[in-house]
């Protein structure tokens, strides 16, 4: 909890107004005693749980039960799954450039270090196959006096 000096002064003034200067010391003692008892109860409950779990959970921290802390500690910081290698090997800009090139019909550079890829065009995209249109082929620009092709679905 982060309380600044101005907020602390405001809380003291509010407490004096609500409880009065006569009862304020007793209220402060009661609140501090209550907080101390809650902390003692929490510490004893943690120790009971640790003792019941056994020696294999001696390093167990209750803060690890927070999902953010758990993921950060067990997934992001440890490299048991090889996630750092995967994260470092993935280049989002390169992938997006390849997608953009294929959409615009441009030839992209072949992936470096790819083994097993023969570079052959899939059968559905080969030039000789007339049953499916070649979506990767760039259209020729029409001449100035030529009308563009009519697309009934676009109108």
N, C-alpha and C positions, 0 to 999 in steps of 0.2 A: 504494500500500500504506500503510495507516494503522496504525502501531505505536505504542502508548502507552508511557509510561516504565516501567510495571510489566512489560509484556511484554518490553521491551528488557532489563531486569534479569534476567528469567527466562531469556531466550535466552543472555545472557552466562554465567549460572551453569550452564546446561545445557552450553554449549560448553566451559567449564572442566572440568566433570565428565567429558565424553566424551573430549576431546582432551588434557586435562591442561595445566597452566600452561607446560610446556616447549615443547610443539608448537603451542600456540594462536597465537602471532604468525605462524608460518609458514603455518598454515591460513588465517588472515585475509588474508595477502598473496596466497596462491594463489587464494582465492575472489574477491578484488577484481580480480586480474589476469584471471581467467576472465570476470567480468562486463564488464570493460572491452573484452575481445576480442569478446564477443558483441555489445555495443553498436556497436563499429566495424564488424563484419561486417554488422549490420542496417542501419547508415547507408549503407554502401557498396552494399549490395543495393538499397536504396531509390533511391539516386542512379543506379545502373545501369538500373533499371526506368524511371525518369523520363527518362533520356537516350534509351532505346530507344523510348519512346512518342512522342517528338517534342515540338516546341514548343507544339502545341495542348493538351498535357496538363501544362503547366508548373505550373499551380495545383492539380494532383491531390494529394489528401491520402489516405494509406492509412487514416486513421480513417474516411473516408467509406465504406469497404467494410463497416463494421459496419452491419447492416440498420437498426437504430434510428436511427443518425446519418444514414444515407442518406435514410430516409423523412422525418425531421425537417427536413433541409436542403432536399430537393428537392420535397417535397409540402406539408408543413405551413407552412414559412416563406415559400415563394414562392407568389405568387398568379397564376401563369401560367394555371392551369386554372379560376380563378374559384371556388375552393373556399371561400374566406372568405365570399363573397356567398351561396353555397348554405348554408353553415353558419349564417350570421346570419339567413337568410330562413326557416329551418326552425324552427318553434315546436312542440316536442314536446308541451307541455301543451295547446295548442290542438288538435293532431291527436288526442291521446288523448281530449279532451273531445268532439270530433266523433264519434269511434268510440263512446264511451259513450252519447252522445245517440242515435245511430242504433240501438244495441243496445236501449236502453230505450224507443225509440219516440218520443222527444221531438224537436221541431223544433230544429235548431241554427241559429245565425246563418249567413247566407250568407257565403262567403269574400269578404273585401274585396279589391278590386283584381283580381278574376278576370274576364278578358275572354274572350268566346267561350262562356261557360257560360250557357245560356239559362234554367237553373233548372227545366227540364221534367223530369218524373218519367220514369224509364226505362220502356219498355213492360212489362217484367216486373213492375214494382212499381205500376202504375197501378191505381186503385180499380175500374175497370170490367172488368178482366181476371179472369175467374172460374177460369181453368185453374190459376193458381198462387196460393197464399195470400199475403196481404199481411203479411210478417213485421215490417214497421216499424210497423204499426198497434198501438196499445196496447189491451189487452183491457179490457173493461168489468168492473168489480168485481161479483161475484154478490151478489144480495140475501141477507139473513140466512136466510130460509127456503128458498132455492134451493140445491140440491146442485151442487157444482162438476162440470164435465164429466169423464166417465170417460175415461182414457187407458190403453188396454190395453198400449201399449208401455212405459209407466212402471211397471207393476206386475210 
